[in-house]
Amino acid sequence: TLSDVYSLGVLLYLLITGKKPYADSSEPSAVLHAVLTEEPVRPRARNPALPRDVEEVLLKALRKEPEQRYGSVEQFAGDVGRFLAGYPVAVRHGGTVYRARKFVKRHWVGLAAAAAVAAALVAGLLVANQQRRIAVRRFDDLRKLARAVMFDLHDSIATLPGSTKVREKLVRTGLEYVDALVADGSLNPDLQREVAASYARLGAVQGGANSNLGDVAGAQQSFRKAIRVSGALVASRFSTDEDRLQLAQLHLALGQIGGDGFEEEFTEALRIEKELLGRRPDDFGARQALSATYASLSAAHANRKDYVRALEERRLAHAILEDLAKEKPGDSHVRRELALSCKYFGSLLQRGKDLPGALQLYERAVAIDEERLRADANSALVRLDLSYSLGSVSACLGEMGDLPRAIAFRERATALREEMAAADPADRWANLGFARSLGRLSDLQERNGDVLYARATRVRSLAILRSWRDKDPGNAELAKEIAAGEAELAGLPRRP
């Protein structure tokens, strides 16, 4: 991370000044000597018009001592963002005058207007009115701050590896501001919407469908709070169809967490969505939401081994997505949902031994994801989706007995997983996913008679699993997985 900070600092220095931080030289030894021993040329010496804040940010990123640099890319980016927004940068630790100057620069129009108003009304303005204006301004400032923390900052780091704890901190901090406004009795329809959305974000970070902290009980509590606020808004005269759709999505999110009562939440989401579609049958967002609810019901019933209901609900969800994809073929979100639906639908058909039908769906998922990857070659999410699609094809071909093709598809999936693991060695989920993909590849190689390849692949898989077991020695599931892999390895002959 500290090397990344330094590299980004060099890049930003070059972008801003047009020159490298050290004297140009074609001799590698001279370059190395400069990087190790010389202080970088101060950016303002290159560009005298450069603000001092930017110079201080660059110099901190380029410190010789790693511990003196920014501790993370997020901290570095945070100071850059603060400068661009006109706020004080953390690296300067400026005093009152510095911060006041920044504040005035950001708000000079508002301050000038306020001064003019104060001068015009100073003779007759009552203290009570002045206090009221201060209260209103405080309300607006707090609300803006809460929005910035919970939405802008949160969303800017949501896709970064290892950001879950930081995301939770941001949402909790923002909610403290929102709760203070609600406690003052200042709730209005717009604020109600923000409060509901804020509790939903906290619930997603605590235990939602994607990257989360595993706090299921906390997530359930947060989503219930969001539902109470959103339900009160829907029951008021200020409600809109978008509010009703938000309430349906909150019920869906709570049901997706699982536990007792999940069907009640899904049923309520269905009721709201169908009621809305009864008045607006072509509403794209409501149809998307209805598809998601059917899909979640299908997954829940599959987990409970009620495969008949799961298959029926998956067909309904898939049919809606097919129509949406035809209406908006360029909608990336719909394309992804359709590919995911192909995989889930295919898994139910595969369980029912309709292997040709399952394979057809899996291959369509691969085609969609490959098209998405061509459009966004650097997307980690698309690569992950494609690895799952390739793995599904491999599993189906393996069950059909076509081992050479099954191995070829599993090798492609494993290569993608290896890229993701290498991109972030600290990402536990990505590295375990790579290890498990290697394990499945080893199984296929063994079945195909490639014993030496199977042994080598299993050894790689176990090495990764053991390295993560050493970091988490109390993890019983991981220990069980390692024991199963060791048993598989012991059963493999050492030569063909």
Secondary structure, 3 states (H helix, E strand, C coil): CHHHHHHHHHHHHHHHHCCCCCCCCCCHHHHHHHHHHCCCCCHHHHCCCCCHHHHHHHHHHCCCCHHHCCCCHHHHHHHHHHHHCCCCCHHHCCCHHHHHHHHHHHCHHHHHHHHHHHHHHCCCCCHHHHHHHHHHHHHHHHHHHHHHHHHHHHHHHCCCCCCHHHHHHHHHHHHHHHHHHHHCCCCCHHHHHHHHHHHHHHHHHHHCCCCCCCCHHHHHHHHHHHHHHHHHHHCCCCCCHHHHHHHHHHHHHHHHHCCCCHHHHHHHHHHHHHHHHHHCCCCHHHHHHHHHHHHHHHHHHHHCCCHHHHHHHHHHHHHHHHHHHHHCCCCHHHHHHHHHHHHHHHHHHHHCCCHHHHHHHHHHHHHHHHHHHHHCCCCHHHHHHHHHHHHHHHHHHHHHCCHHHHHHHHHHHHHHHHHHHHHCCCCHHHHHHHHHHHHHHHHHHHHCCCHHHHHHHHHHHHHHHHHHHHHCCCCHHHHHHHHHHHHHHHCCCCCC
